Amino acid sequence: MLSTTLVTLVIFLLAALASLLWRQRRLHADLLRARAAEARLGLLAEHGAGWIVDGATRDLLYISPAALRLLGEAAAPAALAAQLAGAASTDTDEGATALVFEHLHGDGRLLTLEATATLVAGAPALLVGVLRDVSVAAAAALAQESAQKRFASMLSHEFRTPLATIDGAIQRLEMTGVDADEATRKRYRKIQSAVDRLLELIDEYLSPERMAAIGRQRQPDGMAPLELLEGAAAQARSSAHAVTVSVDGLPAHLRCDPDGMRLCLQVLLDNARAYTPEGSPIELRGRPSAEGGVELCVLDHGPGVEDDELPKLFDKFFRGRNAGAHLGSGLGLYMARSVVEVHGGTLTAQNRAEGGATFRIWLPIPADPGKSLASTGCNSDNSLK
C-alpha cells in the first residue's frame, strides 16, 4: 500500500516538474520574442527620424539618432520641442497632425522639414512623430508657383495687348463717328461692352497671384460639382434656350478653384448659346470618367465644328468659319482651356453624330488629399500641361 502511494507521489512530482519545465521553456521563448521585438523597435527608433514630445508640458522626451543626423545636430536644439509641439495644432485628413518648418542644418544648408505626428492617449499623453526632409518638394512647389505666375503674366499680356488696341480704336470710332447711323453706333457700343467685359475677366481671374493659387490652394470643404453645374445652368438659362443638368455618380465634393471653374463653364455656355438655334436645349452633364477623375460636359445642338478646325479650336484668337456675325475675340475658349490645365485637367471638343458639339472638362481626383492639382510642366506656348 505504501509503495503504491510512493509511486503515485513520484508520478505526480514528475508531472509537476514536466509542467514547470514546459512553462519555463514557454516563458523563455516569450522572453526571446520580446527581446527580438525590442531590438527591432530599437533599430527602427535608431534609423527612423522619430521623436516624442510630452503632450502636456511640451517637453522633448526622445529624439532618435537618425533625426539628429537629419538636423545636423549633436543634440536637440532648444527651440525644437516647441516647433514639434506645434504640429499638434495642424490637422490633416488622416487624423494625424503635420507641420512644415525651416531649419538651418549644421553644415549651413537651410532645410524644409515636415513633422508628422499622432497624439497617443495615456498618462501623460504623448505626441509621437517623425521628421522628413521635404526640401526638394518645397523647392519644386516654389518653382511651380513661379512658373504659373510667369504663365499668368504672359497670358494677361497676350489678352491685354489686342484688347487695348481694340479699345482705343472703338473709342476713336465713337468719338469721330457722330454722323454714323444708329445701327453702326449700336455695333460700336456692343464691341466696347465686349472689350470691357473681357478686361474685367482678366482683372478678376488672370492676375499672376490668382492663377498661381489655382490648384495650389486647398479648398477646406471643396465644392459640390452638382452645385457648380446647377449654378452655371441657372445663369445661362434664357427664353431662347433651356439648359438642363444631369449627373450620375459625381463625388460630393470636388477640390478646385470655384471662380475659375465658373468662368470655364460660363465661356462654354456662352459659346453654346451663340451657336445653338433658338428653342434648342443645351445640356450640362457630370459623371465619373472612365480614366479616373470626373468629367463635366456642355452639349449643344448647333452646327458643330468643322473637322479641320477642331485641332485649332482652343488656339489664341482662333475663330472658325461658322463664327459668322457672332461677336467674339477668339480668346474665350483659350482662356477656359488655360484655367482647366492649371488645375491639371483637360478641355476638349468633339462633334456628335446626332449634330452639335460636346465640350468636355476633365479634372483629376488626387489620391493624396494634400496633393496639388496643378501641373508642373509647360507647353511651347507656356500653357501648362
C-alpha atoms as one frame of an Amber mdcrd trajectory, in Angstrom:
protein
   0.000   0.000   0.000   2.857   2.289   0.926   4.740   1.517  -2.257   1.667
   2.341  -4.321   1.365   5.694  -2.586   5.055   6.447  -3.186   4.727   5.563
  -6.862   1.714   7.852  -7.181   3.590  10.657  -5.421   6.630  10.236  -7.659
   4.444  10.292 -10.769   2.715  13.450  -9.514   6.063  15.140  -8.805   7.405
  14.179 -12.213   4.264  15.577 -13.891   4.578  18.812 -11.923   8.262  19.043
 -12.843   7.449  18.458 -16.519   4.770  21.157 -16.367   7.208  23.583 -14.758
   9.858  22.795 -17.359   7.301  23.316 -20.170   6.206  26.646 -18.681   9.820
  27.707 -18.242  10.566  26.913 -21.878   7.456  28.845 -22.946   8.410  31.862
 -20.816  11.941  31.711 -22.218  10.578  31.666 -25.790   8.280  34.596 -24.983
  11.235  36.460 -23.493  13.321  35.846 -26.608  10.492  37.095 -28.817  10.052
  40.187 -26.647  13.784  40.908 -26.795  13.746  40.467 -30.581  10.777  42.819
 -30.881  12.541  45.301 -28.599  15.652  45.055 -30.760  13.604  45.659 -33.886
  11.902  48.639 -32.273  15.281  49.944 -31.183  16.581  49.532 -34.713  13.569
  51.394 -36.070  13.978  54.116 -33.464  17.680  54.452 -34.250  17.316  54.601
 -38.026  13.917  56.323 -38.237  13.780  60.079 -37.663  11.398  59.685 -34.734
  10.664  61.889 -31.755   8.370  62.021 -28.698   7.008  65.156 -27.022   5.087
  65.291 -23.734   1.564  66.356 -24.699   1.073  68.373 -21.502   4.433  70.042
 -20.839   5.582  70.161 -24.499   8.984  68.836 -23.362  11.017  66.771 -25.823
  11.247  63.307 -24.253  13.099  61.491 -27.027  14.685  62.131 -30.404  16.297
  59.397 -32.471  19.890  59.444 -33.740  18.535  59.497 -37.312  16.527  62.635
 -36.534  19.626  64.302 -35.096  21.581  63.363 -38.224  18.797  64.860 -40.335
  19.033  68.080 -38.331  22.832  68.074 -38.475  22.976  68.438 -34.700  24.746
  66.544 -31.932  21.869  67.281 -29.558  18.336  68.551 -29.991  18.196  72.372
 -30.344  16.398  74.133 -27.506  13.691  75.513 -29.794  12.953  72.172 -31.459
  10.464  70.903 -28.867   8.220  73.951 -29.346   8.409  73.551 -33.132   7.479
  69.869 -32.966   4.703  70.517 -30.453   3.258  72.998 -32.944   2.352  70.044
 -35.141  -0.439  69.242 -32.690  -2.448  72.261 -33.854  -2.318  71.367 -37.579
  -4.943  68.821 -38.622  -4.764  66.555 -41.654  -7.454  64.449 -43.309  -5.987
  61.237 -41.927  -6.403  62.288 -38.269  -2.658  62.752 -37.746  -1.036  66.153
 -37.439   1.599  67.815 -39.590   3.730  70.927 -39.593   6.259  72.235 -42.112
   9.069  74.464 -40.860  12.553  75.597 -41.859  15.728  74.519 -40.059  19.341
  75.592 -40.525  21.394  72.398 -40.860  24.696  72.110 -39.062  26.525  72.421
 -42.396  24.767  75.709 -43.201  22.035  74.403 -45.522  18.506  75.691 -44.991
  16.200  72.662 -44.873  12.440  72.480 -45.162  11.264  69.802 -42.731   7.883
  68.200 -42.178   6.949  66.955 -38.708   4.124  64.417 -38.819   2.734  63.154
 -35.527  -0.053  61.319 -33.749  -1.336  62.099 -30.257  -1.240  58.926 -28.135
  -3.665  58.934 -25.211  -2.317  57.995 -21.816  -0.816  59.452 -18.679   0.921
  61.500 -19.846  -0.435  61.956 -23.360   2.382  61.726 -25.878   2.872  63.336
 -29.264   4.764  60.697 -31.263   6.041  61.500 -34.724   8.718  61.514 -37.384
  10.713  64.152 -39.233  11.016  64.211 -43.014  13.163  66.355 -45.289  10.813
  67.925 -47.864  13.294  70.500 -49.177  13.218  69.127 -52.727   9.408  69.061
 -52.808   9.225  72.581 -51.349  11.683  73.880 -53.955   9.674  72.188 -56.717
   6.448  73.752 -55.418   8.105  77.177 -55.332   9.395  76.713 -58.887   5.925
  75.601 -59.993   4.311  78.670 -58.439   6.889  80.909 -60.109   6.235  79.224
 -63.474   2.489  79.669 -63.055   2.938  83.362 -62.221   5.068  83.821 -65.347
   2.420  81.988 -67.340  -0.332  84.203 -65.911   1.670  87.341 -66.708   2.169
  86.127 -70.267  -1.494  85.229 -70.592  -2.633  88.591 -69.242  -0.267  90.396
 -71.614  -1.450  88.310 -74.586  -5.024  89.337 -73.816  -4.436  92.961 -72.877
  -2.359  93.939 -75.909  -5.013  93.237 -78.572  -7.814  94.371 -76.271  -6.076
  97.701 -75.674  -5.760  98.151 -79.443  -9.438  97.326 -79.960 -10.461  99.526
 -77.038  -8.546 102.517 -78.399  -9.864 102.001 -81.929 -13.506 101.698 -80.881
 -13.258 104.789 -78.673 -11.889 106.781 -81.619 -14.672 105.454 -83.839 -17.292
 106.505 -81.308 -15.780 109.982 -80.965 -15.361 110.573 -84.707 -18.442 108.701
 -85.888 -21.003 111.256 -84.793 -22.570 111.098 -88.241 -22.783 107.287 -88.270
 -26.242 105.747 -88.336 -27.764 104.262 -85.194 -27.133 100.657 -86.279 -23.416
 101.371 -86.679 -23.213 103.175 -83.346 -25.020 100.256 -81.718 -22.349  97.902
 -83.065 -19.676 100.205 -81.626 -21.323 100.015 -78.199 -21.574  96.215 -78.368
 -17.880  95.958 -79.228 -16.976  98.331 -76.391 -19.134  96.322 -73.997 -17.433
  93.067 -75.047 -13.979  94.610 -74.583 -14.902  95.932 -71.127 -16.226  92.505
 -70.119 -13.046  90.738 -71.218 -10.881  93.259 -69.368 -12.939  92.662 -66.220
 -12.445  88.903 -66.589  -8.699  89.392 -66.957  -8.547  91.614 -63.872 -10.638
  89.171 -61.842  -9.218  85.817 -62.931  -5.877  86.213 -64.690  -3.685  88.064
 -62.220  -0.395  86.180 -61.619  -1.229  85.618 -57.953  -4.699  84.269 -58.749
  -3.557  81.845 -61.440  -0.665  80.619 -59.282  -3.107  79.926 -56.450  -5.424
  77.791 -58.603  -4.717  74.160 -57.829  -2.216  75.091 -55.096  -4.653  76.448
 -52.551  -6.554  73.706 -50.863 -10.295  74.210 -50.564 -11.120  73.117 -46.978
 -14.575  71.792 -47.837 -14.276  71.539 -51.616 -17.165  72.415 -53.901 -20.051
  70.201 -54.899 -19.830  69.624 -58.682 -23.632  69.423 -58.836 -23.826  72.896
 -57.280 -21.283  74.136 -59.832 -23.306  72.780 -62.770 -26.667  73.958 -61.458
 -25.311  77.446 -60.775 -23.911  77.697 -64.303 -27.188  76.438 -65.788 -29.271
  78.937 -63.809 -27.108  81.803 -65.035 -27.257  80.654 -68.679 -30.997  79.923
 -68.963 -32.979  82.308 -71.149 -36.194  82.450 -73.151 -34.224  81.278 -76.185
 -32.597  78.217 -74.619 -33.453  75.740 -71.902 -30.398  74.448 -70.020 -30.722
  71.011 -68.431 -28.449  69.363 -65.863 -27.927  65.613 -65.489 -25.408  63.939
 -63.187 -24.511  60.359 -62.369 -22.161  59.207 -59.629 -20.355  62.504 -59.061
 -18.385  62.890 -55.817 -19.956  65.043 -53.130 -17.055  67.488 -53.314 -14.523
  68.447 -55.934 -11.340  70.294 -54.997 -10.952  73.169 -57.440 -10.949  76.938
 -57.672 -14.710  77.638 -57.775 -14.463  81.007 -59.511 -12.102  79.634 -62.129
 -14.399  76.708 -62.927 -17.432  79.023 -63.044 -15.558  81.092 -65.610 -14.851
  77.989 -67.727 -18.482  76.897 -67.715 -19.634  80.454 -68.423 -17.382  80.619
 -71.503 -18.587  77.223 -72.755 -22.253  78.058 -72.166 -21.895  81.467 -73.849
 -20.368  79.661 -76.815 -23.196  77.090 -76.864 -25.888  79.781 -76.723 -24.243
  81.663 -79.587 -24.284  78.667 -81.931 -27.389  76.764 -80.827 -30.603  77.722
 -82.687 -33.313  79.338 -80.585 -35.618  76.804 -78.997 -32.928  74.092 -78.887
 -31.793  72.912 -75.449 -28.286  72.999 -74.041 -27.226  70.143 -71.780 -24.832
  70.043 -68.846 -23.671  66.586 -67.766 -21.427  65.413 -64.957 -20.132  61.901
 -64.251 -17.054  59.910 -63.259 -14.607  59.471 -66.114 -13.536  56.073 -67.418
  -9.860  57.042 -66.990 -10.416  58.290 -63.436 -11.358  61.760 -62.254 -14.580
  63.470 -63.280 -15.872  64.991 -66.490 -18.180  67.989 -66.851 -19.670  68.310
 -70.335 -21.534  71.019 -72.247 -23.594  69.656 -75.169 -25.121  71.970 -77.755
 -27.347  71.430 -80.799 -25.572  73.822 -83.128 -23.784  73.152 -86.421 -20.800
  71.548 -84.719 -17.171  72.293 -85.537 -15.510  71.736 -88.896 -13.233  68.697
 -88.604 -10.162  70.595 -89.780 -10.818  73.294 -87.159 -11.038  71.005 -84.116
  -7.242  70.945 -83.501  -7.136  74.770 -83.582 -10.332  75.451 -81.649  -8.587
  76.434 -78.396  -5.777  78.450 -80.011  -5.398  82.137 -79.221  -7.586  84.388
 -81.408  -8.942  81.471 -83.463 -12.420  81.959 -84.937 -13.991  79.282 -87.073
 -15.744  79.677 -90.383 -19.099  79.218 -88.616 -18.417  82.275 -86.426 -20.141
  84.482 -88.983 -21.666  87.543 -87.370 -21.189  86.247 -83.815 -19.204  88.726
 -81.751 -16.053  87.329 -80.217 -12.327  87.790 -79.808 -11.154  84.204 -80.164
  -9.898  84.334 -76.569 -12.712  82.779 -74.519 -12.028  79.109 -75.280  -8.291
  79.666 -74.952  -8.852  81.253 -71.532 -11.126  78.399 -70.433  -8.603  75.762
 -71.502  -5.797  77.620 -69.698  -7.694  77.636 -66.396  -8.606  73.932 -66.707
  -4.994  72.992 -67.448  -3.756  74.901 -64.401  -5.999  72.509 -62.440  -4.140
  69.591 -64.053  -7.143  68.796 -66.281  -8.021  68.967 -69.965 -10.632  70.723
 -72.088 -11.530  69.052 -75.388 -14.265  69.241 -78.024 -15.773  66.737 -80.418
 -18.726  66.629 -82.791 -21.719  64.437 -82.043 -23.210  62.083 -84.611 -26.709
  63.478 -84.000 -25.486  67.050 -84.505 -23.895  69.682 -82.346 -20.719  69.502
 -80.294 -19.637  68.305 -76.858 -17.133  70.323 -74.841 -15.607  68.143 -72.107
 -13.804  69.352 -68.996 -11.826  66.549 -67.341 -10.468  67.072 -63.821  -8.360
  64.645 -61.784  -9.225  63.490 -58.291  -5.890  63.053 -56.475  -5.456  60.002
 -54.258  -3.472  62.131 -51.814  -5.841  64.725 -50.287  -2.964  67.187 -49.936
  -1.646  66.775 -53.449  -1.729  69.785 -55.712  -3.973  69.660 -58.722  -1.803
  71.941 -60.715   0.508  70.665 -63.409   4.221  71.349 -63.324   5.251  71.499
 -66.976   4.670  73.978 -69.766   3.818  73.609 -73.409   5.649  75.547 -76.086
   3.209  78.459 -75.796   3.639  78.483 -71.988   0.243  76.938 -71.336   0.568
  74.348 -68.590   0.454  70.685 -69.430
